[in-house]
Amino acid sequence: MTGPNLAPQSLTRVCPSCHGFASAAVTSGLSRDHHGHLPTITVDCPACHGHGTVPARAVQMAGGRA
C-alpha cells in the first residue's frame, strides 16, 4: 500500500469545546502601553483546563446499551 502511514490510536482525543486550541490571548482593547501594544491575558478552555485534549471514552462492551 502506498501513501502515508496511519497515525497510531491514542488514549486521548481533541477537546470538543476548543478543538485543540486550549489557550487564547484576549485583550480588552481599551488602552495601550507606552510601546503601543495592547495588554493581553491568557484564557484557558474550561472543559480541558488548557490541555487541548480530553481522555478517550472507554470502549463499550458488546451487547451493552448505548
C-alpha positions in Angstrom: 0.0 0.0 0.0 1.4 3.4 -0.9 0.9 6.7 0.9 1.3 7.9 4.4 1.1 5.6 7.4 -1.9 5.8 9.6 -1.3 7.5 13.0 -1.4 5.2 16.0 -4.6 5.5 18.1 -4.2 7.5 21.2 -5.8 7.3 24.6 -6.7 11.0 24.3 -8.8 12.9 21.8 -9.1 16.5 20.8 -11.3 18.6 23.2 -14.7 19.1 21.6 -15.1 22.5 23.2 -11.9 24.2 22.0 -10.9 21.8 19.1 -7.4 21.6 20.4 -6.8 25.4 20.7 -6.8 25.3 24.5 -5.4 28.7 25.3 -6.2 32.1 23.8 -4.7 35.6 24.3 -7.5 38.1 24.9 -7.3 41.8 25.0 -9.8 44.4 26.3 -8.8 46.8 23.6 -9.3 49.8 25.9 -5.7 51.1 26.4 -2.2 50.6 25.1 1.1 50.6 26.9 3.9 53.1 26.3 5.2 50.9 23.4 1.8 51.0 21.7 1.0 47.3 22.5 -2.4 46.1 23.7 -2.1 44.2 27.0 -3.4 40.7 26.8 -4.3 37.9 29.3 -4.2 34.2 28.6 -7.5 32.3 28.9 -7.7 28.5 29.2 -10.5 26.3 27.9 -12.8 25.5 30.9 -13.5 22.0 29.6 -9.9 20.7 29.2 -8.2 23.2 31.5 -5.8 24.3 28.8 -4.6 20.9 27.7 -6.4 20.7 24.4 -7.2 17.0 24.9 -9.7 15.0 26.9 -9.4 11.3 27.9 -11.0 8.9 25.3 -14.2 7.2 26.3 -14.0 3.7 27.4 -14.8 1.1 24.7 -18.4 -0.1 25.1 -18.7 -3.8 25.7 -20.5 -5.9 23.1 -24.2 -6.2 23.8 -24.2 -3.1 26.1 -26.7 -0.3 26.0 -25.9 3.0 24.3 
